[in-house]
């Protein structure tokens, strides 16, 4: 994986603030990995209590697939937009995949698509970079981007890519 030098300069809020942004990043769904989809569907009972009534049928959860070299399986699957948000979004508690994992006593990100966990970082063509496309989100407005991004997402990087990668990102580009 190549690391885009932009990661060492870009800023982000100190942490996600769902009360500020109302989880607008979940409005359009996400591309998840085909392997992640299988795991989510085989654990569907954990999430059913936490999805909106209109997304209670698991056949509504996933849509189109496409080849994607940035996915571990090589296949990306979209989470469908049901109503006005991702099938897994609930205005009362956020992501049903996260809520279901927590309520089951598991790690909060056990079932969450990796692209959701890593936002605003994104893997694009094998390069880890910053997703600058959703400029209208609260967290992506310049005035709210007050902290180095590598500090804000340290926990997420550690979870997804391990300690070594977290340490690499913590060092300045000159020191790597
Ligand atoms: S899977 Fe969860 S975190 Fe990802 S877009 Fe859907 S509701 Fe948001």
Backbone and ligand atoms as CSV (ligand in chain L), in Angstrom:
chain,resi,resn,atom,element,x,y,z
A,1,UNK,N,N,0.847,-1.195,0.000
A,1,UNK,CA,C,0.000,0.000,0.000
A,1,UNK,C,C,0.885,1.249,0.000
A,2,UNK,N,N,0.599,2.175,-0.897
A,2,UNK,CA,C,1.335,3.436,-0.971
A,2,UNK,C,C,0.621,4.466,-0.094
A,3,UNK,N,N,1.394,5.303,0.594
A,3,UNK,CA,C,0.777,6.338,1.430
A,3,UNK,C,C,0.933,7.692,0.735
A,4,UNK,N,N,-0.176,8.321,0.462
A,4,UNK,CA,C,-0.173,9.641,-0.162
A,4,UNK,C,C,0.383,10.666,0.845
A,5,UNK,N,N,1.415,11.442,0.472
A,5,UNK,CA,C,1.964,12.446,1.401
A,5,UNK,C,C,0.916,13.421,1.924
A,6,UNK,N,N,-0.175,13.580,1.190
A,6,UNK,CA,C,-1.262,14.467,1.632
A,6,UNK,C,C,-1.760,14.102,3.034
A,7,UNK,N,N,-1.688,12.811,3.349
A,7,UNK,CA,C,-2.166,12.352,4.661
A,7,UNK,C,C,-1.436,13.055,5.806
A,8,UNK,N,N,-0.167,13.419,5.569
A,8,UNK,CA,C,0.625,14.021,6.648
A,8,UNK,C,C,0.378,15.525,6.798
A,9,UNK,N,N,-0.325,16.089,5.824
A,9,UNK,CA,C,-0.614,17.528,5.893
A,9,UNK,C,C,-2.081,17.804,6.197
A,10,UNK,N,N,-2.945,16.868,5.831
A,10,UNK,CA,C,-4.384,17.139,5.907
A,10,UNK,C,C,-4.855,17.214,7.350
A,11,UNK,N,N,-5.890,17.991,7.539
A,11,UNK,CA,C,-6.473,18.180,8.877
A,11,UNK,C,C,-7.894,17.621,8.909
A,12,UNK,N,N,-8.360,17.423,10.131
A,12,UNK,CA,C,-9.696,16.870,10.385
A,12,UNK,C,C,-10.079,17.342,11.788
A,13,UNK,N,N,-11.371,17.323,12.146
A,13,UNK,CA,C,-11.696,17.616,13.551
A,13,UNK,C,C,-10.991,16.619,14.478
A,14,UNK,N,N,-10.937,16.938,15.741
A,14,UNK,CA,C,-10.252,16.052,16.696
A,14,UNK,C,C,-10.860,14.648,16.663
A,15,UNK,N,N,-12.182,14.588,16.456
A,15,UNK,CA,C,-12.884,13.303,16.376
A,15,UNK,C,C,-14.206,13.519,15.647
A,16,UNK,N,N,-14.847,12.421,15.256
A,16,UNK,CA,C,-16.172,12.538,14.645
A,16,UNK,C,C,-17.141,13.156,15.650
A,17,UNK,N,N,-18.049,14.001,15.151
A,17,UNK,CA,C,-19.049,14.644,16.015
A,17,UNK,C,C,-20.429,14.427,15.395
A,18,UNK,N,N,-21.016,13.233,15.592
A,18,UNK,CA,C,-22.303,12.939,14.945
A,18,UNK,C,C,-23.388,13.957,15.270
A,19,UNK,N,N,-23.305,14.601,16.455
A,19,UNK,CA,C,-24.347,15.588,16.793
A,19,UNK,C,C,-24.227,16.833,15.913
A,20,UNK,N,N,-23.043,17.072,15.362
A,20,UNK,CA,C,-22.848,18.206,14.461
A,20,UNK,C,C,-23.248,17.850,13.030
A,21,UNK,N,N,-22.858,16.669,12.595
A,21,UNK,CA,C,-23.018,16.344,11.169
A,21,UNK,C,C,-24.263,15.511,10.896
A,22,UNK,N,N,-24.886,14.989,11.935
A,22,UNK,CA,C,-26.054,14.112,11.802
A,22,UNK,C,C,-25.782,12.947,10.846
A,23,UNK,N,N,-24.554,12.466,10.895
A,23,UNK,CA,C,-24.140,11.291,10.113
A,23,UNK,C,C,-24.476,11.425,8.628
A,24,UNK,N,N,-24.250,12.617,8.103
A,24,UNK,CA,C,-24.567,12.818,6.683
A,24,UNK,C,C,-23.696,11.956,5.771
A,25,UNK,N,N,-22.529,11.515,6.279
A,25,UNK,CA,C,-21.684,10.642,5.458
A,25,UNK,C,C,-22.372,9.302,5.200
A,26,UNK,N,N,-23.413,8.980,5.978
A,26,UNK,CA,C,-24.126,7.714,5.800
A,26,UNK,C,C,-25.308,7.849,4.838
A,27,UNK,N,N,-25.484,9.036,4.323
A,27,UNK,CA,C,-26.677,9.274,3.503
A,27,UNK,C,C,-26.653,8.478,2.198
A,28,UNK,N,N,-25.454,8.276,1.679
A,28,UNK,CA,C,-25.371,7.675,0.344
A,28,UNK,C,C,-24.955,6.204,0.374
A,29,UNK,N,N,-24.851,5.613,1.564
A,29,UNK,CA,C,-24.368,4.240,1.640
A,29,UNK,C,C,-22.879,4.184,1.370
A,30,UNK,N,N,-22.366,2.986,1.134
A,30,UNK,CA,C,-20.923,2.830,0.987
A,30,UNK,C,C,-20.662,1.593,0.128
A,31,UNK,N,N,-19.454,1.518,-0.428
A,31,UNK,CA,C,-19.044,0.276,-1.077
A,31,UNK,C,C,-18.369,-0.583,-0.015
A,32,UNK,N,N,-18.892,-1.774,0.166
A,32,UNK,CA,C,-18.306,-2.697,1.137
A,32,UNK,C,C,-17.673,-3.864,0.388
A,33,UNK,N,N,-16.933,-4.677,1.078
A,33,UNK,CA,C,-16.284,-5.822,0.442
A,33,UNK,C,C,-17.263,-7.004,0.405
A,34,UNK,N,N,-17.173,-7.830,-0.646
A,34,UNK,CA,C,-18.092,-8.974,-0.755
A,34,UNK,C,C,-17.961,-9.900,0.454
A,35,UNK,N,N,-16.742,-10.017,0.982
A,35,UNK,CA,C,-16.553,-10.841,2.179
A,35,UNK,C,C,-17.243,-10.239,3.390
A,36,UNK,N,N,-17.173,-8.902,3.507
A,36,UNK,CA,C,-17.864,-8.230,4.620
A,36,UNK,C,C,-19.372,-8.432,4.500
A,37,UNK,N,N,-19.892,-8.373,3.284
A,37,UNK,CA,C,-21.335,-8.577,3.086
A,37,UNK,C,C,-21.758,-9.960,3.583
A,38,UNK,N,N,-20.972,-10.968,3.250
A,38,UNK,CA,C,-21.315,-12.338,3.680
A,38,UNK,C,C,-21.368,-12.426,5.201
A,39,UNK,N,N,-20.373,-11.816,5.855
A,39,UNK,CA,C,-20.335,-11.872,7.324
A,39,UNK,C,C,-21.529,-11.124,7.923
A,40,UNK,N,N,-21.861,-9.975,7.344
A,40,UNK,CA,C,-23.017,-9.208,7.833
A,40,UNK,C,C,-24.295,-10.036,7.686
A,41,UNK,N,N,-24.478,-10.639,6.517
A,41,UNK,CA,C,-25.718,-11.400,6.295
A,41,UNK,C,C,-25.790,-12.631,7.189
A,42,UNK,N,N,-24.654,-13.256,7.458
A,42,UNK,CA,C,-24.712,-14.458,8.309
A,42,UNK,C,C,-24.911,-14.099,9.788
A,43,UNK,N,N,-24.753,-12.808,10.107
A,43,UNK,CA,C,-25.016,-12.348,11.485
A,43,UNK,C,C,-26.226,-11.416,11.543
A,44,UNK,N,N,-27.107,-11.534,10.581
A,44,UNK,CA,C,-28.214,-10.565,10.419
A,44,UNK,C,C,-29.055,-10.382,11.678
A,45,UNK,N,N,-29.184,-11.452,12.470
A,45,UNK,CA,C,-30.041,-11.363,13.667
A,45,UNK,C,C,-29.549,-10.288,14.640
A,46,UNK,N,N,-28.229,-10.034,14.623
A,46,UNK,CA,C,-27.677,-9.015,15.532
A,46,UNK,C,C,-28.131,-7.606,15.158
A,47,UNK,N,N,-28.412,-7.394,13.857
A,47,UNK,CA,C,-28.662,-6.024,13.386
A,47,UNK,C,C,-30.142,-5.707,13.216
A,48,UNK,N,N,-30.948,-6.750,13.045
A,48,UNK,CA,C,-32.377,-6.528,12.777
A,48,UNK,C,C,-33.052,-5.613,13.812
A,49,UNK,N,N,-32.714,-5.733,15.116
A,49,UNK,CA,C,-33.392,-4.841,16.073
A,49,UNK,C,C,-33.018,-3.369,15.901
A,50,UNK,N,N,-31.973,-3.061,15.136
A,50,UNK,CA,C,-31.447,-1.693,15.114
A,50,UNK,C,C,-31.556,-1.004,13.751
A,51,UNK,N,N,-32.141,-1.687,12.752
A,51,UNK,CA,C,-32.362,-1.006,11.469
A,51,UNK,C,C,-33.726,-0.318,11.494
A,52,UNK,N,N,-33.923,0.624,10.594
A,52,UNK,CA,C,-35.235,1.290,10.508
A,52,UNK,C,C,-36.270,0.282,9.996
A,53,UNK,N,N,-37.550,0.491,10.293
A,53,UNK,CA,C,-38.578,-0.460,9.850
A,53,UNK,C,C,-38.537,-0.706,8.343
A,54,UNK,N,N,-38.232,0.326,7.569
A,54,UNK,CA,C,-38.234,0.150,6.116
A,54,UNK,C,C,-37.043,-0.666,5.602
A,55,UNK,N,N,-36.065,-0.937,6.484
A,55,UNK,CA,C,-34.901,-1.739,6.070
A,55,UNK,C,C,-34.867,-3.089,6.797
A,56,UNK,N,N,-36.019,-3.534,7.279
A,56,UNK,CA,C,-36.041,-4.756,8.085
A,56,UNK,C,C,-35.779,-6.017,7.240
A,57,UNK,N,N,-36.008,-5.925,5.937
A,57,UNK,CA,C,-35.794,-7.088,5.064
A,57,UNK,C,C,-34.340,-7.097,4.570
A,58,UNK,N,N,-33.525,-8.087,4.965
A,58,UNK,CA,C,-32.115,-8.097,4.554
A,58,UNK,C,C,-31.907,-8.101,3.042
A,59,UNK,N,N,-32.935,-8.462,2.280
A,59,UNK,CA,C,-32.761,-8.446,0.817
A,59,UNK,C,C,-32.660,-7.014,0.288
A,60,UNK,N,N,-32.996,-6.032,1.128
A,60,UNK,CA,C,-32.865,-4.616,0.707
A,60,UNK,C,C,-31.490,-4.039,1.054
A,61,UNK,N,N,-30.653,-4.776,1.739
A,61,UNK,CA,C,-29.436,-4.189,2.308
A,61,UNK,C,C,-28.323,-3.930,1.282
A,62,UNK,N,N,-28.209,-4.823,0.297
A,62,UNK,CA,C,-27.079,-4.705,-0.639
A,62,UNK,C,C,-27.566,-4.607,-2.077
A,63,UNK,N,N,-26.776,-3.931,-2.912
A,63,UNK,CA,C,-27.177,-3.724,-4.299
A,63,UNK,C,C,-26.122,-4.186,-5.281
A,64,UNK,N,N,-25.682,-3.273,-6.129
A,64,UNK,CA,C,-24.770,-3.618,-7.227
A,64,UNK,C,C,-23.401,-4.073,-6.728
A,65,UNK,N,N,-22.751,-4.867,-7.557
A,65,UNK,CA,C,-21.370,-5.278,-7.278
A,65,UNK,C,C,-20.479,-4.803,-8.431
A,66,UNK,N,N,-19.193,-4.617,-8.112
A,66,UNK,CA,C,-18.240,-4.335,-9.186
A,66,UNK,C,C,-16.833,-4.747,-8.735
A,67,UNK,N,N,-15.983,-5.036,-9.731
A,67,UNK,CA,C,-14.603,-5.398,-9.413
A,67,UNK,C,C,-13.911,-4.185,-8.784
A,68,UNK,N,N,-13.112,-4.428,-7.723
A,68,UNK,CA,C,-12.426,-3.332,-7.045
A,68,UNK,C,C,-11.156,-3.873,-6.404
A,69,UNK,N,N,-10.024,-3.463,-6.918
A,69,UNK,CA,C,-8.738,-3.991,-6.420
A,69,UNK,C,C,-8.448,-3.522,-5.002
A,70,UNK,N,N,-9.150,-2.495,-4.525
A,70,UNK,CA,C,-8.917,-2.018,-3.163
A,70,UNK,C,C,-9.696,-2.811,-2.126
A,71,UNK,N,N,-10.533,-3.727,-2.574
A,71,UNK,CA,C,-11.258,-4.612,-1.648
A,71,UNK,C,C,-10.469,-5.908,-1.485
A,72,UNK,N,N,-10.371,-6.440,-0.268
A,72,UNK,CA,C,-9.616,-7.681,-0.064
A,72,UNK,C,C,-10.094,-8.822,-0.965
A,73,UNK,N,N,-11.400,-8.927,-1.210
A,73,UNK,CA,C,-11.924,-10.010,-2.053
A,73,UNK,C,C,-11.829,-9.677,-3.537
A,74,UNK,N,N,-11.559,-8.421,-3.866
A,74,UNK,CA,C,-11.543,-7.991,-5.268
A,74,UNK,C,C,-12.916,-7.589,-5.782
A,75,UNK,N,N,-13.951,-7.740,-4.949
A,75,UNK,CA,C,-15.325,-7.388,-5.352
A,75,UNK,C,C,-15.908,-6.404,-4.333
A,76,UNK,N,N,-16.422,-5.282,-4.829
A,76,UNK,CA,C,-17.117,-4.319,-3.973
A,76,UNK,C,C,-18.623,-4.473,-4.161
A,77,UNK,N,N,-19.363,-4.297,-3.072
A,77,UNK,CA,C,-20.827,-4.388,-3.096
A,77,UNK,C,C,-21.374,-3.116,-2.457
A,78,UNK,N,N,-22.365,-2.493,-3.083
A,78,UNK,CA,C,-22.906,-1.266,-2.478
A,78,UNK,C,C,-23.897,-1.606,-1.377
A,79,UNK,N,N,-23.862,-0.818,-0.279
A,79,UNK,CA,C,-24.978,-0.891,0.665
A,79,UNK,C,C,-26.042,0.025,0.080
A,80,UNK,N,N,-27.258,-0.483,-0.001
A,80,UNK,CA,C,-28.322,0.274,-0.675
A,80,UNK,C,C,-28.794,1.466,0.147
A,81,UNK,N,N,-29.230,2.494,-0.553
A,81,UNK,CA,C,-29.929,3.591,0.100
A,81,UNK,C,C,-31.395,3.176,0.193
A,82,UNK,N,N,-31.911,3.115,1.426
A,82,UNK,CA,C,-33.320,2.790,1.665
A,82,UNK,C,C,-33.948,4.047,2.260
A,83,UNK,N,N,-34.969,4.578,1.603
A,83,UNK,CA,C,-35.498,5.875,2.025
A,83,UNK,C,C,-34.460,6.938,1.715
A,84,UNK,N,N,-33.973,7.634,2.758
A,84,UNK,CA,C,-33.027,8.720,2.487
A,84,UNK,C,C,-31.644,8.462,3.072
A,85,UNK,N,N,-31.317,7.195,3.373
A,85,UNK,CA,C,-29.983,6.906,3.928
A,85,UNK,C,C,-29.625,5.440,3.706
A,86,UNK,N,N,-28.359,5.139,3.986
A,86,UNK,CA,C,-27.881,3.748,3.945
A,86,UNK,C,C,-28.854,2.838,4.705
A,87,UNK,N,N,-29.051,1.630,4.189
A,87,UNK,CA,C,-29.975,0.682,4.822
A,87,UNK,C,C,-29.652,0.470,6.299
A,88,UNK,N,N,-28.387,0.663,6.677
A,88,UNK,CA,C,-27.987,0.376,8.062
A,88,UNK,C,C,-28.040,1.600,8.974
A,89,UNK,N,N,-28.346,2.767,8.400
A,89,UNK,CA,C,-28.372,3.968,9.238
A,89,UNK,C,C,-29.700,4.078,9.993
A,90,UNK,N,N,-29.606,4.456,11.261
A,90,UNK,CA,C,-30.799,4.714,12.074
A,90,UNK,C,C,-30.602,6.055,12.768
A,91,UNK,N,N,-31.562,6.991,12.663
A,91,UNK,CA,C,-31.348,8.312,13.262
A,91,UNK,C,C,-31.206,8.274,14.778
A,92,UNK,N,N,-31.706,7.212,15.407
A,92,UNK,CA,C,-31.650,7.139,16.869
A,92,UNK,C,C,-30.303,6.696,17.416
A,93,UNK,N,N,-29.598,5.838,16.689
A,93,UNK,CA,C,-28.337,5.312,17.231
A,93,UNK,C,C,-27.250,5.153,16.177
A,94,UNK,N,N,-27.435,5.705,14.991
A,94,UNK,CA,C,-26.385,5.626,13.974
A,94,UNK,C,C,-26.366,4.288,13.268
A,95,UNK,N,N,-25.182,3.756,13.063
A,95,UNK,CA,C,-25.011,2.543,12.251
A,95,UNK,C,C,-25.506,1.298,12.999
A,96,UNK,N,N,-26.457,0.586,12.391
A,96,UNK,CA,C,-26.995,-0.626,13.019
A,96,UNK,C,C,-25.932,-1.724,13.132
A,97,UNK,N,N,-24.949,-1.701,12.236
A,97,UNK,CA,C,-23.885,-2.713,12.300
A,97,UNK,C,C,-23.007,-2.475,13.528
A,98,UNK,N,N,-22.777,-1.214,13.839
A,98,UNK,CA,C,-21.984,-0.863,15.022
A,98,UNK,C,C,-22.796,-1.108,16.295
A,99,UNK,N,N,-24.036,-0.664,16.277
A,99,UNK,CA,C,-24.895,-0.825,17.455
A,99,UNK,C,C,-25.103,-2.315,17.778
A,100,UNK,N,N,-25.351,-3.119,16.739
A,100,UNK,CA,C,-25.573,-4.552,16.950
A,100,UNK,C,C,-24.349,-5.233,17.540
A,101,UNK,N,N,-23.157,-4.835,17.074
A,101,UNK,CA,C,-21.922,-5.416,17.600
A,101,UNK,C,C,-21.740,-5.045,19.071
A,102,UNK,N,N,-21.955,-3.774,19.387
A,102,UNK,CA,C,-21.782,-3.318,20.775
A,102,UNK,C,C,-22.748,-4.056,21.694
A,103,UNK,N,N,-24.001,-4.134,21.276
A,103,UNK,CA,C,-25.012,-4.782,22.126
A,103,UNK,C,C,-24.730,-6.271,22.305
A,104,UNK,N,N,-24.000,-6.870,21.348
A,104,UNK,CA,C,-23.634,-8.294,21.456
A,104,UNK,C,C,-22.339,-8.488,22.235
A,105,UNK,N,N,-21.759,-7.373,22.711
A,105,UNK,CA,C,-20.522,-7.474,23.494
A,105,UNK,C,C,-19.281,-7.648,22.634
A,106,UNK,N,N,-19.383,-7.308,21.342
A,106,UNK,CA,C,-18.248,-7.454,20.427
A,106,UNK,C,C,-17.598,-6.089,20.169
A,107,UNK,N,N,-16.471,-6.098,19.457
A,107,UNK,CA,C,-15.828,-4.827,19.115
A,107,UNK,C,C,-16.779,-4.003,18.256
A,108,UNK,N,N,-16.807,-2.685,18.536
A,108,UNK,CA,C,-17.783,-1.821,17.839
A,108,UNK,C,C,-17.652,-1.856,16.324
A,109,UNK,N,N,-16.431,-2.147,15.796
A,109,UNK,CA,C,-16.242,-2.124,14.339
A,109,UNK,C,C,-16.167,-3.517,13.730
A,110,UNK,N,N,-16.531,-4.525,14.496
A,110,UNK,CA,C,-16.403,-5.910,14.016
A,110,UNK,C,C,-17.092,-6.135,12.664
A,111,UNK,N,N,-18.246,-5.522,12.466
A,111,UNK,CA,C,-19.024,-5.779,11.249
A,111,UNK,C,C,-19.116,-4.556,10.337
A,112,UNK,N,N,-18.558,-3.448,10.754
A,112,UNK,CA,C,-18.708,-2.207,9.997
A,112,UNK,C,C,-17.808,-2.260,8.759
A,113,UNK,N,N,-18.322,-1.878,7.586
A,113,UNK,CA,C,-17.466,-1.888,6.393
A,113,UNK,C,C,-16.193,-1.078,6.625
A,114,UNK,N,N,-15.077,-1.615,6.144
A,114,UNK,CA,C,-13.794,-0.957,6.417
A,114,UNK,C,C,-13.752,0.459,5.849
A,115,UNK,N,N,-14.460,0.689,4.734
A,115,UNK,CA,C,-14.436,2.037,4.170
A,115,UNK,C,C,-15.188,3.031,5.047
A,116,UNK,N,N,-16.123,2.543,5.871
A,116,UNK,CA,C,-16.801,3.430,6.827
A,116,UNK,C,C,-15.870,3.724,7.999
A,117,UNK,N,N,-15.169,2.704,8.462
A,117,UNK,CA,C,-14.274,2.894,9.607
A,117,UNK,C,C,-13.155,3.866,9.234
A,118,UNK,N,N,-12.619,3.743,8.025
A,118,UNK,CA,C,-11.421,4.537,7.691
A,118,UNK,C,C,-11.735,5.968,7.242
A,119,UNK,N,N,-12.983,6.291,6.899
A,119,UNK,CA,C,-13.293,7.652,6.447
A,119,UNK,C,C,-12.825,8.686,7.474
A,120,UNK,N,N,-12.135,9.781,7.063
A,120,UNK,CA,C,-11.974,10.317,5.719
A,120,UNK,C,C,-10.764,9.795,4.967
A,121,UNK,N,N,-10.099,8.766,5.501
A,121,UNK,CA,C,-9.077,8.131,4.682
A,121,UNK,C,C,-9.786,7.202,3.704
A,122,UNK,N,N,-9.148,6.962,2.579
A,122,UNK,CA,C,-9.734,6.085,1.574
A,122,UNK,C,C,-8.604,5.384,0.834
A,123,UNK,N,N,-8.853,4.153,0.425
A,123,UNK,CA,C,-7.900,3.440,-0.411
A,123,UNK,C,C,-8.341,3.628,-1.852
A,124,UNK,N,N,-7.447,4.134,-2.661
A,124,UNK,CA,C,-7.808,4.375,-4.059
A,124,UNK,C,C,-6.680,3.893,-4.955
A,125,UNK,N,N,-6.926,2.836,-5.697
A,125,UNK,CA,C,-5.895,2.284,-6.584
A,125,UNK,C,C,-4.651,1.865,-5.832
A,126,UNK,N,N,-4.813,1.367,-4.616
A,126,UNK,CA,C,-3.675,0.892,-3.827
A,126,UNK,C,C,-2.992,1.982,-3.020
A,127,UNK,N,N,-3.491,3.215,-3.095
A,127,UNK,CA,C,-2.910,4.332,-2.336
A,127,UNK,C,C,-3.850,4.754,-1.220
A,128,UNK,N,N,-3.300,4.864,-0.011
A,128,UNK,CA,C,-4.086,5.388,1.116
A,128,UNK,C,C,-4.008,6.901,1.055
A,129,UNK,N,N,-5.170,7.527,0.894
A,129,UNK,CA,C,-5.192,8.983,0.720
A,129,UNK,C,C,-6.374,9.568,1.485
A,130,UNK,N,N,-6.653,10.840,1.259
A,130,UNK,CA,C,-7.750,11.521,1.958
A,130,UNK,C,C,-8.907,11.707,0.980
A,131,UNK,N,N,-10.098,11.325,1.414
A,131,UNK,CA,C,-11.287,11.495,0.586
A,131,UNK,C,C,-11.754,12.944,0.718
A,132,UNK,N,N,-11.486,13.728,-0.301
A,132,UNK,CA,C,-11.826,15.162,-0.244
A,132,UNK,C,C,-13.108,15.455,-1.019
A,133,UNK,N,N,-13.859,14.408,-1.366
A,133,UNK,CA,C,-15.012,14.638,-2.258
A,133,UNK,C,C,-16.232,15.213,-1.549
A,134,UNK,N,N,-16.429,14.853,-0.273
A,134,UNK,CA,C,-17.673,15.269,0.381
A,134,UNK,C,C,-17.462,16.564,1.165
A,135,UNK,N,N,-17.216,17.626,0.414
A,135,UNK,CA,C,-16.867,18.920,1.008
A,135,UNK,C,C,-17.985,19.517,1.863
A,136,UNK,N,N,-19.220,19.068,1.636
A,136,UNK,CA,C,-20.331,19.700,2.362
A,136,UNK,C,C,-20.497,19.131,3.773
A,137,UNK,N,N,-19.776,18.053,4.099
A,137,UNK,CA,C,-19.897,17.483,5.452
A,137,UNK,C,C,-19.270,18.425,6.480
A,138,UNK,N,N,-19.808,18.425,7.683
A,138,UNK,CA,C,-19.289,19.273,8.760
A,138,UNK,C,C,-17.799,19.027,8.969
A,139,UNK,N,N,-17.396,17.765,8.978
A,139,UNK,CA,C,-15.997,17.423,9.274
A,139,UNK,C,C,-15.045,17.815,8.144
A,140,UNK,N,N,-15.570,18.097,6.946
A,140,UNK,CA,C,-14.703,18.406,5.815
A,140,UNK,C,C,-14.658,19.903,5.499
A,141,UNK,N,N,-15.367,20.695,6.286
A,141,UNK,CA,C,-15.300,22.154,6.091
A,141,UNK,C,C,-14.004,22.669,6.717
A,142,UNK,N,N,-13.334,23.559,6.010
A,142,UNK,CA,C,-12.001,24.015,6.429
A,142,UNK,C,C,-11.983,24.494,7.875
A,143,UNK,N,N,-13.005,25.247,8.294
A,143,UNK,CA,C,-12.966,25.845,9.644
A,143,UNK,C,C,-13.020,24.787,10.746
A,144,UNK,N,N,-13.515,23.604,10.429
A,144,UNK,CA,C,-13.603,22.546,11.447
A,144,UNK,C,C,-12.408,21.586,11.418
A,145,UNK,N,N,-11.541,21.756,10.422
A,145,UNK,CA,C,-10.405,20.828,10.262
A,145,UNK,C,C,-9.201,21.388,11.045
A,146,UNK,N,N,-9.186,21.069,12.322
A,146,UNK,CA,C,-8.263,21.714,13.261
A,146,UNK,C,C,-7.090,20.831,13.700
A,147,UNK,N,N,-7.157,19.522,13.459
A,147,UNK,CA,C,-6.136,18.602,13.974
A,147,UNK,C,C,-5.525,17.775,12.835
A,148,UNK,N,N,-4.267,17.375,12.994
A,148,UNK,CA,C,-3.675,16.494,11.974
A,148,UNK,C,C,-4.525,15.230,11.826
A,149,UNK,N,N,-4.820,14.872,10.611
A,149,UNK,CA,C,-5.703,13.733,10.344
A,149,UNK,C,C,-5.132,12.435,10.930
A,150,UNK,N,N,-3.808,12.300,10.898
A,150,UNK,CA,C,-3.204,11.056,11.389
A,150,UNK,C,C,-3.419,10.875,12.895
A,151,UNK,N,N,-3.602,12.001,13.600
A,151,UNK,CA,C,-3.909,11.889,15.037
A,151,UNK,C,C,-5.380,11.552,15.237
A,152,UNK,N,N,-6.232,12.175,14.441
A,152,UNK,CA,C,-7.674,11.976,14.604
A,152,UNK,C,C,-8.097,10.538,14.328
A,153,UNK,N,N,-7.423,9.870,13.393
A,153,UNK,CA,C,-7.877,8.529,12.996
A,153,UNK,C,C,-6.893,7.426,13.436
A,154,UNK,N,N,-6.080,7.720,14.443
A,154,UNK,CA,C,-5.076,6.745,14.870
A,154,UNK,C,C,-5.701,5.405,15.270
A,155,UNK,N,N,-6.783,5.475,16.045
A,155,UNK,CA,C,-7.438,4.249,16.528
A,155,UNK,C,C,-7.970,3.428,15.338
A,156,UNK,N,N,-8.517,4.123,14.367
A,156,UNK,CA,C,-9.089,3.450,13.201
A,156,UNK,C,C,-7.993,2.783,12.369
A,157,UNK,N,N,-6.871,3.507,12.183
A,157,UNK,CA,C,-5.759,2.951,11.407
A,157,UNK,C,C,-5.203,1.710,12.103
A,158,UNK,N,N,-5.062,1.792,13.413
A,158,UNK,CA,C,-4.565,0.655,14.189
A,158,UNK,C,C,-5.492,-0.555,14.032
A,159,UNK,N,N,-6.779,-0.323,14.089
A,159,UNK,CA,C,-7.752,-1.412,13.970
A,159,UNK,C,C,-7.684,-2.054,12.583
A,160,UNK,N,N,-7.585,-1.232,11.552
A,160,UNK,CA,C,-7.655,-1.769,10.190
A,160,UNK,C,C,-6.330,-2.306,9.688
A,161,UNK,N,N,-5.246,-1.615,10.022
A,161,UNK,CA,C,-3.970,-1.937,9.380
A,161,UNK,C,C,-2.886,-2.389,10.353
A,162,UNK,N,N,-3.160,-2.323,11.666
A,162,UNK,CA,C,-2.195,-2.824,12.646
A,162,UNK,C,C,-1.282,-1.744,13.212
A,163,UNK,N,N,-0.520,-2.154,14.234
A,163,UNK,CA,C,0.331,-1.219,14.977
A,163,UNK,C,C,1.429,-0.589,14.129
A,164,UNK,N,N,2.041,-1.396,13.253
A,164,UNK,CA,C,3.171,-0.872,12.467
A,164,UNK,C,C,2.728,0.281,11.583
A,165,UNK,N,N,1.583,0.090,10.951
A,165,UNK,CA,C,1.057,1.139,10.072
A,165,UNK,C,C,0.708,2.382,10.891
A,166,UNK,N,N,0.113,2.170,12.074
A,166,UNK,CA,C,-0.228,3.315,12.932
A,166,UNK,C,C,1.036,4.075,13.312
A,167,UNK,N,N,2.124,3.346,13.602
A,167,UNK,CA,C,3.385,4.004,13.960
A,167,UNK,C,C,3.961,4.738,12.758
A,168,UNK,N,N,3.864,4.133,11.584
A,168,UNK,CA,C,4.381,4.785,10.373
A,168,UNK,C,C,3.675,6.107,10.130
A,169,UNK,N,N,2.366,6.109,10.299
A,169,UNK,CA,C,1.620,7.349,10.065
A,169,UNK,C,C,1.876,8.386,11.153
A,170,UNK,N,N,2.254,7.901,12.341
A,170,UNK,CA,C,2.506,8.838,13.443
A,170,UNK,C,C,3.820,9.588,13.243
A,171,UNK,N,N,4.737,8.993,12.439
A,171,UNK,CA,C,6.015,9.670,12.193
A,171,UNK,C,C,5.857,10.662,11.057
A,172,UNK,N,N,6.665,11.712,11.069
A,172,UNK,CA,C,6.600,12.668,9.971
A,172,UNK,C,C,7.150,12.005,8.713
A,173,UNK,N,N,6.793,12.453,7.515
A,173,UNK,CA,C,7.282,11.844,6.280
A,173,UNK,C,C,8.804,11.834,6.223
A,174,UNK,N,N,9.449,12.884,6.778
A,174,UNK,CA,C,10.908,12.969,6.733
A,174,UNK,C,C,11.556,11.871,7.566
A,175,UNK,N,N,10.867,11.472,8.658
A,175,UNK,CA,C,11.460,10.522,9.588
A,175,UNK,C,C,11.199,9.074,9.183
A,176,UNK,N,N,10.357,8.834,8.175
A,176,UNK,CA,C,10.009,7.465,7.843
A,176,UNK,C,C,11.143,6.743,7.148
L,1,LIG,S1,S,-22.706,0.859,6.893
L,1,LIG,FE1,FE,-23.083,2.052,8.754
L,1,LIG,S2,S,-21.402,3.585,8.881
L,1,LIG,FE2,FE,-21.417,2.724,6.783
L,1,LIG,S3,S,-22.637,4.178,5.548
L,1,LIG,FE3,FE,-24.043,2.547,6.302
L,1,LIG,S4,S,-24.892,3.328,8.256
L,1,LIG,FE4,FE,-23.082,4.574,7.739
